[in-house]
Amino acid sequence: MKVENWHRRQAIVLASQLPENTEDALAVLRLASQLVTDFLAEDEPTHKPASVVVLIGGNECA
């Protein structure tokens, strides 16, 4: 994957939110990386289609 300018801008935005302590900042980045690989990379769960609702009767409600 080619690194684009928007990737760099996003990295700057994220880095500006990191703690000043290097160890803490790296811990946050490790956890963020784990979130991306474990949570965001998972396939979307397949949803069961909604049941069809059929109205029986005349125009009593109209």
N, C-alpha and C positions, 0 to 999 in steps of 0.2 A: 504494500500500500504506500502510495506517495503521500508524504506529509505536505498538507496544503497550508496556506496562510491562516485559514480559519482554525486549524488545529492549534497553531501557535497562539492565536488570540485566546482560545479556550484555555490553553495551558497557563497563560498569564492570569486569566480570571481566576482559575483554581488556585494558582500559587499565591495570589494576593489574599486568599482566604485562609491560608495555612498558618499554624502557630509559628511563632518566631524561633522556637527551639527546633534545631535540626532533627533530633530524634523523634520528637512529637510529630513534626511535619511528615517525616518518612513513615511513621506508624499510620497516620491518616491516609497517606497515599496508598500504602499496602492494603488497608481496609477498603478504600475506594476501588482499587483494582480487583479485590476479591468480590465486591458487589457486582462489578461489571461482568466478571467471568462466571460467577455462580448464579446471580439473580437475573441480570438483564439478558444474558446469552441463552437462557432457557427458552425452549419452544413455548409458544402460547398454548395454554390448555384448551383442548377442544371442548366447546360448549354444546350441550344437548340442545337441539332445536326446541323452541317454545311450542307448547301444546296449542292446537287450534281450538279456539272457542267458538261454539256454534250457538246462536241464539234461537230458541224454539218459541214460537208463539206469534201472535199478530202484532198489531200496532198499539197495544194497550198503553205502552209507555210514551208514545208520541203525542 
